[in-house]
Amino acid sequence: SSSVTYLPAGTGAVLTTVQAKLRQYVSVIDFGAVGDGVTDDTVAIQAAITYAVANDKAVLLNDGEYKLTSSISITASVAIFGQGIGVSKLLCANCNAFNISAGVTFVTLIGFTIANANRYTITPNTNTAISINGTTASQCYWHTYQNLFIDGFEVGFFAGGISSSVWNNVTTVYTHQSVNFSAQCLNNSIAQCRFGESNSGATVPAAGSFGIKVGDGLINPEGLFITDTLIFGVHRAVWIRAAINVYIQNNIFDMCNEFGVLAESTAFAGCINNQISGNYIAIVNTAGDTGIYLANSYAPTDSQNRGTIVRDNEILAYPTSTV
């Protein structure tokens, strides 16, 4: 193949070799992955990603169902592209799918499904689909998560110390916590996503379930847009803790079992300069549930919630609710 020339079609195309053409990207099949849902493809997929990282290549997750028995490590910039959420699938045998190291920039995951063999809301597990392990001191920057389907994990995304990153058209089902921002996270965006504990309205969400949690209460996360997103069937749709400049706009939070939006002060700091506007929030079940709750629980001035704008939200209690 190194001796056979290849000329792409089109004016200005440059002569190359078949070998160079075939090596423009890395396929997991190139490294021995089978994709039959039975064979353990962990080692092959890790090898493909390790090679791609070392050689600045993109990784193709071919059509198929690839079984993982331990998590895949991402230690440097990489782009992994599936062939569509209904076509390319990682099946986790009760393990995390990806563990991303602190300080890793430019991670792109697009166009595939990540499923757990045991769905959380049927058989609880302790697994995380994508664990981003940045810290306040060693941030992860410029990640893109797009056209992903996350099925059956306790946590869809643990997003520690991540900044300037995007979630777009991401769906989670049978997942207890969809996105959990921890440490200091700055200037991220979540748009046109669908998050939920279950895809069945008959299932009462488990205590502690949420769509998006922003902040661990120990430091101020700053700058997050949550827009045009559906969060369904959880206790808390959006939960912000000591967060600054969070814009929660034009979303649907349906079948919430405790709070639609909870903005909570902590001993460290209050929630400051946040905006909750243009949302539809529906409460489903018990007395005391609240559409939007601004929880100001600490006396010191530095721990007070302040500067919050709440406007143009539609809040509904379903007829069967006791709210």
Disulfide bonds with the S-S distance in Angstrom:
none
